[in-house]
Amino acid sequence: MVQSSLATKSQSFDLVKSEIEQTIKNAESSLERFQENRDSGEDLQNCVDYLNQLRGIFLLVELRAGTLLCQEAVTMANDVPVGANDDKNILLTTLNSALFILRRYVEYYQQQRADHPELLLPVINDLREARREKPYPESCFFEIDVKERPDFCSKMSVEPFEGNEAEYEILARRMRLTFQVALLGVLREKNDIVSKKLFSRSARGFVRLCQGQPMGQMWCLVSMVADAMLDRNMGFSKARKRLLMRIEKYSREVVYVGKVATAKDAPDSLIRDLVYLLYRSGSANPEVMSTLSAFGLAPTEFPDSMFDAHARRLYGPGTDVLQSLSTALQDELNQLKDKLDIVERGIEPDLAELSSIADLLERLANTLIMLDLNQLAAMARAEATKLRKWEEESRLPAETELYLLADSVLGIEDAVMQIVTRGITSETDALAGGQRTREESLYLREATFVVADEAKSALTLAKRAITAFIESDYDKLHLANLPGTLHSIWGGLEMLDDREAAKVLARVAESIQHRLLDAREPPAAQVLEALADGLTSLEYYIESLGRREERNLDLLKLAESSLEDVGL
């Protein structure tokens, strides 16, 4: 029955496809003419009429996203007055982009024969935001009844909270700070793996604080979503960032209102958004499958990873194109480095090699100019000019001159390798010459990876040692090697000139020495928990070492806050 319905829908689309394409083209032409002559009310009205016509066609062939996009586009077009000033440019530009993406979506649907309305949601929300309207949630096209909810905490085991009111407030503030650090990391587009781990850790902390109250159900679901996003490598779209900011308000209530705030239920719209993320994850984890089956759902056949791949087809070149470009440029640079190596080694030195290297640099410069990477192109041309001069003087470069040439080539290679992550932007171009910072050096980054790997292993051993210390009824023998292990990490961080992280690590090591090794009495549970939080925050921070983005200093502040809470 479903297949028959899909076949009928597909056949209906085929009948009107050419009309859809022509109508979109007419709408674009009318809008273009209006942009050239803002007093032409007829062209603006024609554009609105074509959009209404498209809306009717999409309604007929049941393309939900196309229908909604045209509806929003008509509303926006009606907001543009005849004789519009420059302050309406944002509306016209957004409308133009929406029509372009709509045309791409029609082509996409013809090839795929599957309607994925979520793909058009970003451009629909762009139309709404340009008009300063509230954007639709990510679950806009997700139809589910969340009135009857399963027990989201049934498969989650957390230790019950047994502290007094003062300790309750301390834990609540720490868990909120953990959530805020994760949220800041997402908003600043830092290491999202660390942010997902922090979201999960914070949510579990709030589950403990809710102590079986209704709001605990939402936090169990948040933890499940964070784990699924980590497991399936899901990204943070604008809609997901808005969702997280909404959830943060509930963490604030627990801190400032107290236990009373945990007695209310989370709104249906929030639960729907979270369940939708589980559905979109495509995760087959038992807890995810159990939650979805309670709503009569199975993981989607169009998970987030596939969604991203399809979205790239709509919204322009993706990382695969940039990767191919970067690889092609690196191949040319490898040839160049091989020739430089021959000259440097003095293996059959030949002045003709200088001309060959200059040709390669000039060809590379031409490619970089086409990519609008003018500073990098200028660097390549400058080195080619030097080589031509040495050839005219019938001499090979001196050792210092050769090293300067090699440094320039390595600088260009460094920038080319970062095209995949930075894109073809002014930031990439700014890596030319002396504008590369110490942190952006490819070779320093490789050294940082080594230090980070050693540090992660050492911190893992430290956490295991503390766990063994607790399980053995506080046998200090398990902690004997900890100060030396942590000191070795401290040395690596000092070598990388990361004084802030080294300072926090020294503080953790000192706390372990004085409060665990030197103390005669067993440590309080709050002290052990604070040390665990501090070590975990350090571990997440070190995971970010060697990455292109700025180091997440908020994680160090979180570690310090955990220690300060218990006087360490």
LUMPARO-281501 format. One line per 10 residues: number of its first residue (from 1); their letters; for each residue z, x, y of C-alpha. Coordinates in nm, 4 decimals. Each point is the difference from the previous one (the first is absolute). Layout:
residues N
NUM) A) Z:X:Y | ...
This chain:
residues 568
1) MVQSSLATKS) 0.0000:0.0000:0.0000 | 0.0948:0.2837:0.2364 | -0.3132:0.1964:-0.0933 | -0.2101:-0.3105:0.0642 | 0.1627:-0.0422:0.3419 | -0.0634:0.3659:0.0853 | -0.3615:-0.0281:-0.1122 | -0.0514:-0.3098:0.2173 | 0.1617:0.1766:0.2962 | -0.2235:0.3039:-0.0523
11) QSFDLVKSEI) -0.3135:-0.2146:-0.0236 | 0.0971:-0.1856:0.3182 | 0.0410:0.3326:0.1779 | -0.3450:0.1195:-0.1127 | -0.1574:-0.3105:0.1528 | 0.1456:0.0672:0.3451 | 0.0259:0.3816:0.0034 | -0.3103:0.0582:0.2113 | 0.1157:-0.2655:0.2465 | 0.3447:0.1654:0.0239
21) EQTIKNAESS) -0.1555:0.3399:0.0724 | -0.2342:-0.1416:0.2630 | 0.2802:-0.1960:0.1677 | 0.2228:0.3105:0.0176 | -0.2910:0.1929:0.1508 | -0.0543:-0.2767:0.2573 | 0.3706:-0.0025:0.0887 | -0.0029:0.3794:0.0474 | -0.3115:-0.0177:0.2195 | 0.1482:-0.2759:0.2173
31) LERFQENRDS) 0.3242:0.1941:0.0408 | -0.1898:0.3180:0.0864 | -0.2016:-0.1809:0.2683 | 0.3192:-0.1464:0.1462 | 0.1593:0.3453:0.0140 | -0.3001:0.1251:0.1977 | 0.0074:-0.3033:0.2318 | 0.3525:-0.1434:0.0282 | -0.1265:-0.2947:0.2094 | -0.2171:-0.1311:-0.2845
41) GEDLQNCVDY) 0.2086:-0.2953:-0.1170 | -0.2865:-0.1177:-0.2207 | 0.0137:0.3153:-0.2159 | 0.3767:-0.0309:-0.0402 | -0.0310:-0.3659:-0.1014 | -0.2778:0.0871:-0.2464 | 0.2301:0.2577:-0.1593 | 0.2740:-0.2644:-0.0377 | -0.2507:-0.2454:-0.1517 | -0.1197:0.2585:-0.2537
51) LNQLRGIFLL) 0.3601:0.0788:-0.0950 | 0.0731:-0.3699:-0.0540 | -0.3138:-0.0243:-0.2117 | 0.1175:0.2953:-0.2107 | 0.3420:-0.1593:-0.0393 | -0.1609:-0.3150:-0.1376 | -0.2116:0.1987:-0.2477 | 0.2975:0.2044:-0.1239 | 0.1990:-0.3205:-0.0394 | -0.2818:-0.1416:-0.2111
61) VELRAGTLLC) -0.0240:0.3035:-0.2319 | 0.3819:0.0381:-0.0066 | 0.0293:0.3508:0.1456 | 0.3520:-0.0332:0.1391 | 0.0185:0.3240:0.1963 | -0.3403:-0.0580:0.1599 | 0.1109:-0.3476:0.1071 | 0.3243:0.1281:0.1543 | -0.1711:0.2951:0.1708 | -0.2572:-0.2284:0.1650
71) QEAVTMANDV) 0.2754:-0.2386:0.1076 | 0.1904:0.2853:0.1692 | -0.3225:0.1392:0.1489 | -0.0844:-0.3391:0.1566 | 0.3489:-0.0193:0.1520 | -0.0420:0.3494:0.1427 | -0.3500:-0.0691:0.1361 | 0.1351:-0.3089:0.1754 | 0.2623:0.2214:0.1676 | -0.2754:0.2085:0.1632
81) PVGANDDKNI) -0.1029:-0.1547:0.3338 | -0.3487:0.0142:0.1479 | -0.0094:0.2964:0.2398 | 0.2729:0.1762:-0.2010 | 0.1455:0.3139:0.1589 | 0.0742:0.3305:-0.1733 | 0.3438:-0.1283:-0.1023 | -0.1797:-0.2133:-0.2624 | -0.1780:0.3009:-0.1536 | 0.2542:0.0217:-0.2820
91) LLTTLNSALF) -0.0814:-0.3583:-0.1024 | -0.3748:0.0643:-0.0006 | 0.0335:0.3306:-0.1879 | 0.2228:-0.1575:-0.2661 | -0.2423:-0.2915:-0.0356 | -0.2901:0.2419:-0.0438 | 0.1878:0.1911:-0.2698 | 0.0897:-0.3239:-0.1793 | -0.3659:-0.1057:-0.0184 | -0.0996:0.3429:-0.1315
101) ILRRYVEYYQ) 0.2663:-0.0125:-0.2751 | -0.0937:-0.3598:-0.0822 | -0.3597:0.1083:-0.0601 | 0.1243:0.2798:-0.2267 | 0.2206:-0.2476:-0.1879 | -0.2957:-0.2299:-0.0667 | -0.1849:0.2959:-0.1567 | 0.3140:0.0902:-0.1948 | 0.0387:-0.3533:-0.1382 | -0.3636:-0.0093:-0.1081
111) QQRADHPELL) 0.0503:0.3219:-0.1994 | 0.3450:-0.0758:-0.1453 | -0.0226:-0.3779:-0.0449 | 0.3740:-0.0110:0.0685 | 0.1780:-0.1279:0.3098 | 0.2902:0.2241:0.1022 | 0.1138:-0.1549:0.3288 | 0.2732:0.2639:0.0439 | -0.2729:0.2505:0.0874 | -0.0766:-0.1857:0.3226
121) LPVINDLREA) 0.3647:-0.0557:0.0969 | 0.0267:0.3218:0.2107 | -0.2936:-0.1001:0.2213 | 0.1261:-0.3614:0.0184 | 0.3344:0.1328:0.1223 | -0.1785:0.2283:0.2477 | -0.1543:-0.3145:0.1515 | 0.3421:-0.1650:0.0227 | 0.1741:0.3064:0.1434 | -0.2715:0.0423:0.2640
131) RREKPYPESC) 0.0957:-0.3518:0.1143 | 0.3703:0.0924:-0.0287 | 0.0505:-0.2453:-0.2832 | 0.2324:0.0634:-0.2949 | -0.1964:0.1627:-0.2878 | -0.0177:-0.1627:-0.3421 | 0.2212:0.1462:-0.2764 | -0.1586:0.1906:-0.2869 | 0.0736:-0.2937:-0.2314 | -0.2111:-0.2314:0.2185
141) FFEIDVKERP) -0.2356:-0.0888:-0.2882 | 0.2717:0.0150:-0.2697 | 0.0908:-0.3482:-0.1182 | 0.3349:-0.0121:-0.1780 | 0.3073:-0.2241:0.0026 | 0.3129:0.2107:0.0530 | 0.2458:-0.2896:0.0247 | 0.1017:0.0551:-0.3621 | 0.0872:0.3682:-0.0240 | 0.0945:0.2039:-0.3068
151) DFCSKMSVEP) 0.2946:0.2408:-0.0002 | -0.1566:0.3109:0.1553 | 0.3116:0.2030:-0.0847 | 0.0043:-0.0801:-0.3731 | -0.1560:0.3325:-0.1027 | 0.1742:0.2153:0.2602 | 0.3238:0.1791:-0.0785 | 0.2073:0.1231:0.2948 | 0.3629:0.1026:0.0182 | 0.2160:-0.2671:0.1666
161) FEGNEAEYEI) 0.1474:0.0918:0.3376 | 0.3782:0.0331:-0.0206 | 0.0968:0.1474:0.3369 | 0.1934:-0.1497:0.2918 | -0.1473:-0.1480:0.3196 | -0.0185:0.3353:0.1796 | -0.1869:0.1554:-0.2939 | -0.2246:-0.3093:-0.0128 | -0.1005:0.0570:0.3624 | -0.0602:0.3732:-0.0572
171) LARRMRLTFQ) -0.2290:-0.0684:-0.2979 | -0.1816:-0.2786:0.1882 | -0.0706:0.2301:0.2955 | -0.1169:0.2797:-0.2291 | -0.2353:-0.2295:-0.1923 | -0.1394:-0.1411:0.3234 | -0.0553:0.3523:0.1335 | -0.1775:0.0863:-0.3264 | -0.2278:-0.3028:0.0445 | -0.0664:0.0919:0.3646
181) VALLGVLREK) -0.0903:0.3602:-0.0875 | -0.2461:-0.1305:-0.2598 | -0.1435:-0.2488:0.2505 | -0.0411:0.2696:0.2665 | -0.1792:0.2164:-0.2556 | -0.2428:-0.2842:-0.0694 | -0.0584:-0.0789:0.3688 | -0.0610:0.3689:0.0755 | -0.2239:0.0251:-0.3086 | 0.2034:0.2766:-0.1589
191) NDIVSKKLFS) 0.0496:0.0562:-0.3735 | -0.0133:-0.3552:-0.1383 | 0.1259:0.1075:-0.3446 | 0.3346:0.0966:0.1525 | 0.0096:-0.3234:0.2015 | -0.0506:-0.2118:-0.3128 | 0.2841:0.1801:-0.1775 | 0.2251:-0.0529:0.3017 | -0.0884:-0.3715:0.0193 | 0.0922:-0.0402:-0.3669
201) RSARGFVRLC) 0.3250:0.1935:0.0416 | 0.0987:-0.2016:0.3071 | -0.0837:-0.3324:-0.1673 | 0.2165:0.0868:-0.3010 | 0.2840:0.0851:0.2358 | -0.0289:-0.3421:0.1645 | -0.0059:-0.1650:-0.3440 | 0.3413:0.1591:-0.0610 | 0.1243:-0.1230:0.3378 | -0.1227:-0.3559:-0.0610
211) QGQPMGQMWC) 0.2202:-0.0208:-0.3132 | -0.1916:-0.2853:-0.1628 | -0.0558:-0.1963:0.3239 | -0.3404:-0.1731:0.0636 | -0.1332:0.2723:0.2333 | 0.0353:0.2485:-0.2856 | -0.3015:-0.1686:-0.1632 | -0.2236:0.1095:0.2867 | 0.1284:0.3590:-0.0158 | -0.0628:0.0126:-0.3770
221) LVSMVADAML) -0.3565:-0.1116:0.0699 | -0.0380:0.2616:0.2770 | 0.1134:0.2731:-0.2410 | -0.2450:-0.1243:-0.2634 | -0.2857:-0.0011:0.2535 | 0.0839:0.3527:0.1228 | 0.0014:0.1307:-0.3585 | -0.3306:-0.1742:-0.0771 | -0.1595:0.1398:0.3176 | 0.1166:0.3489:-0.0965
231) DRNMGFSKAR) -0.1206:-0.0390:-0.3582 | -0.3428:-0.1327:0.1017 | -0.0423:0.2240:0.3071 | -0.0393:-0.2947:0.2382 | -0.0446:0.0674:0.3709 | 0.1594:-0.1551:0.3084 | -0.2369:-0.2255:0.1920 | 0.0854:-0.1513:0.3384 | 0.1037:-0.3225:-0.1744 | 0.2377:0.1899:-0.2306
241) KRLLMRIEKY) 0.1534:0.1859:0.2928 | 0.0675:-0.3336:0.1697 | 0.1600:-0.1280:-0.3216 | 0.2319:0.3024:-0.0196 | 0.1040:-0.0433:0.3634 | 0.0850:-0.3594:-0.0808 | 0.2138:0.1070:-0.2980 | 0.1834:0.2561:0.2157 | 0.1482:-0.2874:0.2024 | 0.1891:-0.1153:-0.3094
251) SREVVYVGKV) 0.1490:0.3483:-0.0461 | 0.1201:-0.0180:0.3610 | 0.1732:-0.3320:-0.0689 | 0.1965:0.1505:-0.2896 | 0.1237:0.2786:0.2311 | 0.0928:-0.2131:0.3020 | 0.0886:-0.3367:-0.1569 | 0.1459:0.1269:-0.3259 | 0.0323:-0.1742:-0.3352 | -0.0699:-0.3418:0.1546
261) ATAKDAPDSL) -0.3645:0.1048:0.0533 | -0.0502:0.0435:-0.3753 | 0.0790:-0.3662:-0.0750 | -0.3300:-0.1413:0.1286 | -0.3379:-0.0143:-0.1745 | -0.3035:0.1990:0.1112 | -0.2798:-0.2229:0.1381 | -0.2802:-0.1127:-0.2323 | -0.2651:0.1786:0.2079 | 0.1733:0.3352:-0.0509
271) IRDLVYLLYR) 0.0375:-0.0517:-0.3755 | -0.3687:-0.1003:-0.0214 | -0.1061:0.3212:0.1781 | 0.2089:0.2140:-0.2362 | -0.1204:-0.1775:-0.3157 | -0.3565:0.0428:0.1256 | 0.0500:0.3773:0.0199 | 0.1180:-0.0006:-0.3626 | -0.3089:-0.2017:-0.0918 | -0.2300:0.2349:0.1927
281) SGSANPEVMS) 0.1567:0.3107:-0.1528 | -0.1552:-0.0682:-0.3405 | 0.3162:0.1524:-0.1489 | 0.0782:-0.0650:-0.3654 | 0.3680:0.0970:0.0341 | 0.2243:-0.2422:-0.1956 | 0.1957:-0.1163:0.3060 | -0.3233:-0.0667:0.1930 | -0.1591:-0.1849:-0.2923 | 0.3165:-0.2081:-0.0453
291) TLSAFGLAPT) 0.0106:-0.0976:0.3684 | -0.3689:-0.0917:0.0150 | 0.0118:-0.1985:-0.3248 | 0.2852:-0.2078:0.1452 | -0.2518:-0.1178:0.2621 | -0.2733:-0.0493:-0.2607 | -0.1842:0.3148:0.1121 | -0.1333:0.3177:-0.1574 | -0.0741:0.3263:0.1876 | -0.3228:-0.0304:0.1954
301) EFPDSMFDAH) -0.3273:0.1352:-0.1358 | -0.0718:0.1177:0.3558 | 0.2936:0.2395:0.0634 | 0.0688:0.1988:0.3144 | -0.1897:0.3090:-0.1171 | -0.3153:-0.2052:-0.0597 | 0.0549:-0.1875:0.3266 | 0.0006:0.3291:0.1950 | -0.3228:0.1125:-0.1652 | -0.1708:-0.3305:0.0858
311) ARRLYGPGTD) 0.1399:0.0016:0.3548 | -0.1587:0.3409:0.0618 | -0.3378:-0.1553:-0.0714 | 0.0616:-0.2513:0.2781 | 0.1687:0.2149:0.2615 | -0.2050:0.3213:-0.0044 | 0.0119:0.3420:-0.1647 | 0.3062:0.0709:-0.2082 | 0.1630:0.3120:-0.1334 | -0.2674:0.0357:-0.2698
321) VLQSLSTALQ) -0.2655:0.0609:0.2684 | 0.2264:0.2404:0.1889 | 0.0797:0.1804:-0.3259 | -0.3711:0.0472:-0.0762 | -0.0604:0.1309:0.3523 | 0.2950:0.2387:-0.0217 | -0.1166:0.1294:-0.3393 | -0.3535:0.0643:0.1288 | 0.1303:0.1946:0.3013 | 0.2378:0.1992:-0.2204
331) DELNQLKDKL) -0.2926:0.1011:-0.2238 | -0.1727:0.1525:0.3033 | 0.3210:0.1732:0.1054 | 0.0465:0.1446:-0.3492 | -0.3459:0.1587:0.0212 | 0.0950:0.1398:0.3388 | 0.3281:0.1457:-0.1294 | -0.1780:0.1629:-0.2955 | -0.2358:0.1805:0.2376 | 0.2893:0.1086:0.2225
341) DIVERGIEPD) 0.1781:0.1318:-0.3073 | -0.3021:0.2162:-0.0861 | -0.0044:0.1460:0.3525 | 0.3768:0.0610:-0.0017 | -0.0051:0.1766:-0.3375 | -0.2878:0.2197:0.1122 | -0.1988:-0.0880:-0.3132 | -0.3543:0.1048:0.0871 | 0.0505:-0.0766:0.3713 | -0.3171:-0.1340:0.1521
351) LAELSSIADL) -0.0605:-0.1048:0.3611 | -0.2156:-0.2838:-0.1343 | 0.3221:-0.1609:-0.1268 | 0.1127:-0.0416:0.3617 | -0.3102:-0.2051:0.0769 | 0.0554:-0.2099:-0.3128 | 0.3629:-0.0722:0.0960 | -0.1079:-0.0885:0.3558 | -0.2580:-0.2460:-0.1392 | 0.2687:-0.1685:-0.2101
361) LERLANTLIM) 0.2353:-0.0265:0.2989 | -0.2722:-0.1484:0.2220 | -0.0918:-0.2551:-0.2673 | 0.3678:-0.0899:-0.0331 | 0.0303:-0.0303:0.3803 | -0.2945:-0.2437:0.0098 | 0.1673:-0.2173:-0.2640 | 0.3309:0.0040:0.1907 | -0.1771:-0.1025:0.3235 | -0.1552:-0.2983:-0.1802
371) LDLNQLAAMA) 0.3543:-0.0986:-0.1033 | 0.1136:0.0329:0.3648 | 0.2348:0.2870:-0.0929 | -0.1114:0.2012:0.3011 | 0.2877:0.2486:0.0207 | -0.0413:0.1036:-0.3627 | -0.3767:0.0237:0.0531 | 0.0535:0.2219:0.3059 | 0.2230:0.2291:-0.2055 | -0.2677:0.0324:-0.2706
381) RAEATKLRKW) -0.2727:0.0702:0.2597 | 0.2139:0.2634:0.1743 | 0.0462:0.1887:-0.3264 | -0.3731:-0.0279:-0.0773 | -0.0763:0.1530:0.3425 | 0.2302:0.2960:-0.0768 | -0.1793:0.0573:-0.3306 | -0.3409:-0.0027:0.1720 | 0.1303:0.2568:0.2501 | 0.1268:0.2314:-0.2771
391) EEESRLPAET) -0.3376:-0.0268:-0.1695 | -0.1781:0.0964:0.3252 | 0.2336:0.2973:0.0364 | -0.0832:0.0986:-0.3598 | 0.3644:0.0276:-0.0977 | 0.2439:-0.1656:-0.2346 | 0.3129:-0.1587:0.1536 | 0.3186:0.2039:0.0250 | 0.2939:-0.1026:-0.2164 | 0.1750:-0.1855:0.2866
401) ELYLLADSVL) -0.3210:-0.1833:0.0961 | -0.0569:-0.1021:-0.3607 | 0.3542:-0.1350:-0.0323 | -0.0412:-0.2058:0.3183 | -0.3243:-0.1437:-0.1387 | 0.1702:-0.0820:-0.3311 | 0.2883:-0.1682:0.1858 | -0.2450:-0.2250:0.1870 | -0.1757:-0.0955:-0.3250 | 0.3355:-0.0808:-0.1633
411) GIEDAVMQIV) 0.0915:-0.2094:0.3051 | -0.3194:-0.2039:-0.0370 | 0.0659:-0.0360:-0.3736 | 0.3540:-0.1205:0.0713 | -0.1363:-0.2734:0.2308 | -0.2736:-0.1009:-0.2457 | 0.2557:-0.0422:-0.2796 | 0.2014:-0.2320:0.2236 | -0.2944:-0.2302:0.0799 | 0.1012:-0.2138:-0.2993
421) TRGITSETDA) 0.3491:-0.0701:0.1372 | -0.0616:0.0214:0.3766 | -0.3489:-0.1478:0.0061 | -0.2736:0.1170:0.2375 | 0.2196:-0.0121:0.3087 | 0.0941:0.2024:0.3058 | 0.3128:0.1093:-0.1910 | -0.2183:0.1680:-0.2621 | -0.2115:0.1610:0.2718 | 0.3154:0.1251:0.1740
431) LAGGQRTREE) 0.0718:0.2214:-0.3014 | -0.2613:0.2423:0.1359 | 0.1262:0.3478:0.0809 | 0.3422:0.0411:0.1513 | 0.0635:-0.3747:0.0077 | 0.1081:0.0019:-0.3630 | 0.3767:-0.0092:-0.0168 | 0.2180:0.1839:-0.2448 | 0.0634:-0.3184:-0.1977 | -0.3741:-0.0691:-0.0296
441) SLYLREATFV) -0.0811:0.3326:-0.1669 | -0.1423:-0.0620:-0.3451 | 0.1607:0.3150:-0.1365 | 0.3448:-0.0654:0.1423 | -0.0247:-0.3478:-0.1516 | -0.0678:0.1499:-0.3429 | 0.3125:0.2153:0.0359 | 0.1937:-0.3093:0.1075 | -0.1100:-0.1826:-0.3159 | 0.1557:0.2780:-0.2096
451) VADEAKSALT) 0.3303:-0.0163:0.1897 | 0.0030:-0.3818:-0.0143 | -0.0622:0.0001:-0.3748 | 0.2869:0.2436:-0.0599 | 0.2279:-0.1987:0.2310 | -0.0747:-0.3310:-0.1755 | 0.0828:0.1558:-0.3375 | 0.3253:0.1431:0.1358 | 0.1078:-0.3323:0.1543 | -0.0763:-0.1804:-0.3263
461) LAKRAITAFI) 0.2237:0.2485:-0.1827 | 0.2704:-0.0518:0.2636 | -0.0009:-0.3777:-0.0508 | 0.0143:0.0426:-0.3781 | 0.2928:0.2404:0.0366 | 0.1962:-0.2519:0.2098 | -0.0768:-0.2768:-0.2524 | 0.1238:0.2222:-0.2851 | 0.3094:0.0840:0.2100 | 0.0850:-0.3715:0.0315
471) ESDYDKLHLA) -0.0745:-0.0858:-0.3648 | 0.2141:0.2918:-0.1282 | 0.3068:-0.1262:0.1862 | -0.0497:0.2481:0.2876 | -0.0529:0.3213:-0.1977 | -0.0760:0.2534:0.2765 | -0.1878:0.2258:-0.2396 | -0.3061:-0.2221:0.0540 | 0.0043:0.0854:0.3716 | 0.0487:0.3760:-0.0356
481) NLPGTLHSIW) -0.3624:0.0918:0.0783 | -0.0571:-0.2622:0.2698 | 0.0898:0.2055:0.3114 | -0.2361:0.2804:-0.1068 | -0.2786:-0.2476:-0.0815 | 0.0288:-0.1747:0.3368 | 0.0212:0.3351:0.1809 | -0.3364:0.0987:-0.1511 | -0.1561:-0.3160:0.1495 | 0.1669:0.0792:0.3324
491) GGLEMLDDRE) -0.1728:0.3400:0.0002 | -0.3406:-0.1594:-0.0611 | 0.0496:-0.2475:0.2851 | 0.1067:0.2801:0.2339 | -0.3135:0.1926:-0.0973 | -0.2086:-0.3035:0.1022 | 0.1936:-0.0098:0.3293 | 0.1324:-0.3474:-0.0844 | 0.3445:0.0499:0.1528 | 0.0935:-0.3703:0.0099
501) AAKVLARVAE) -0.0507:-0.0496:-0.3749 | 0.1751:0.3297:-0.0773 | 0.2984:-0.1107:0.2097 | 0.0320:-0.3339:-0.1851 | -0.0332:0.1734:-0.3360 | 0.2718:0.2503:0.0924 | 0.2241:-0.2924:0.0938 | -0.0572:-0.1654:-0.3397 | 0.0692:0.3287:-0.1810 | 0.3196:0.0530:0.2009
511) SIQHRLLDAR) 0.1157:-0.3553:-0.0783 | -0.0564:0.0553:-0.3724 | 0.1925:0.3280:0.0163 | 0.3019:-0.1365:0.1891 | 0.0206:-0.3622:-0.1195 | -0.1049:0.0440:-0.3637 | 0.0533:0.3611:-0.1103 | 0.3020:0.1092:0.2067 | 0.1850:-0.3340:0.0064 | 0.2742:-0.0635:-0.2547
521) EPPAAQVLEA) -0.0308:-0.3796:0.0008 | -0.3062:-0.1900:-0.1313 | -0.2328:-0.1019:0.2867 | -0.0133:-0.3608:0.1229 | -0.2937:-0.2159:-0.1108 | -0.1150:-0.0330:0.3631 | -0.0236:0.3808:0.0309 | -0.2146:0.0278:-0.3133 | -0.2218:-0.2842:0.1184 | -0.0439:0.1624:0.3423
531) LADGLTSLEY) -0.0919:0.3335:-0.1612 | -0.2528:-0.1778:-0.2231 | -0.1548:-0.1690:0.3058 | -0.0100:0.3320:0.1859 | -0.1700:0.1826:-0.2884 | -0.2477:-0.2863:-0.0473 | -0.0919:-0.0008:0.3705 | -0.0532:0.3775:-0.0169 | -0.2138:-0.0419:-0.3106 | -0.2199:-0.2578:0.1760
541) YIESLGRREE) -0.0249:0.2264:0.3054 | -0.1126:0.2954:-0.2112 | -0.2680:-0.2188:-0.1617 | -0.1551:-0.0169:0.3475 | -0.0111:0.3774:0.0438 | -0.3476:0.1455:0.0154 | -0.1594:-0.3286:0.1054 | -0.2156:-0.0289:0.3104 | 0.2263:-0.2471:0.1826 | 0.3131:0.1010:0.1855
551) RNLDLLKLAE) 0.3063:0.0491:-0.2138 | 0.2164:-0.3081:-0.0221 | 0.3128:0.1050:0.1889 | 0.1383:-0.3531:-0.0373 | 0.0695:0.0822:-0.3655 | 0.2179:0.2921:0.1084 | 0.1862:-0.2298:0.2403 | 0.0494:-0.2432:-0.2884 | 0.1474:0.2805:-0.2144 | 0.2333:0.1047:0.2835
561) SSLEDVGL) 0.1062:-0.3611:0.0559 | 0.0845:-0.0391:-0.3701 | 0.2240:0.3084:0.0166 | 0.1639:-0.1006:0.3292 | 0.0897:-0.3450:-0.1371 | 0.2534:0.1591:-0.2371 | 0.1025:0.2911:0.2216 | -0.2034:0.2734:-0.1716
